[in-house]
Amino acid sequence: MDIKNLDPLHLDALKEVSNIGAGHAATALSELAHQIILIDVPVIEVKPLGEVLTALAAPGQKIACVAVGLSGDIKGESLLLFTERDAVEFSNRVLGREESIKPVALGQLEESALKETSNILTCAYMNALGELLGVMVIPTAPALEIRDPREAGGQSFSSHKEHGDMVISIKNEFRFMDKQINLQGYFLLIPDGESLKAIFKRMNM
């Protein structure tokens, strides 16, 4: 099954799963950061990865991408994307940094916070899917890359090429309630064709 063949009914089903996963992820992130963090999923769609990158970052902005491989009953890859600026702000918020000591670039601690966030989101979304469908998904260790996506002549961050450049794009809006700050990121799901087919077969679609 090809990602580009998903119709609105398929995406509605995935959005329901995503909302459940976002709720679980928000709880886990709130515990990690010792503050209330809410996650909204306003948009889920199928589109080329290049379009996601263009929507996320203006020319000249770098993007932080955390890639996690998926194995088990669902195989493929997930990507968590922020602009580099928002990645720094997000990691500082998760780490509970005071305004006066916030770094302006990603260091080792900030990168670890982003990787942990990616683990939390991936596990939450995949566990929600697993509970619904009765399947097991095993994430690999996260890998972080930061670069201008336009520098590589359109080369995507993804190593999973079965669907070309097409991805399932799940927009995430993170709300840090104590500071009334909203940050935007994208969680991208790229299952292989057989896994995608199995997901919707178990959903009777």
Phi, psi and omega in degrees: 000138183257139180306320185294348179270000179292136180252178182303327178294318176300316182292325176298319179296318179293327179293322177299316178296319181297321179296321177295314179298320180297322177297316178295318181295320180298319178297314181294319179293322178298321178292320180295318186268354182057040176202163181279121176237127177250147179235121175256147176240083185283334187218134169226130184205166175256127180200165176295143180303324179301323178291324177297315181297320179295320179291329185279317190234138174284160177306134181094343178277140175270157180241137172264124182235127174250116181259137178228123176283150181240132176225181185098221181286337176238122183248150180149225187202148170236149178231136172248123185241133169226157162294156180301320180299313180290330177297318178295313180297317181298311182296323177298320179293317179296324180280354178071033182287142173285154182303323187286344184238016181287126173287159182252005177222162181280118173257192184297317180294319180294319177297320178297321179295320178294318179296319179295321177299317178298318177300315181298312181296313181299312181296320181295313180294316182289326176293321177298318177293319180296318179295322180290320188256350182073040180237165179242133178237132183244114178279149174271177177294138182288147176236130183254135176224140179231121178193169172280118184295342182275347184288336185261023177064035178090358179300131184278167176285342187276142174263358184262110191250007185301323182261020185068234181258006186279139180221159168269112187259119180246106179287133179239128174249117183262124180246115177268105193290330184290330182251001182054047180246134176246132176233150185243136175216171178235132172254119183250133179246129182228077177284156175286168187300317181294322179293318179298317178298318181294323180302309185281337173294318178290338175273004183060041179240000000 
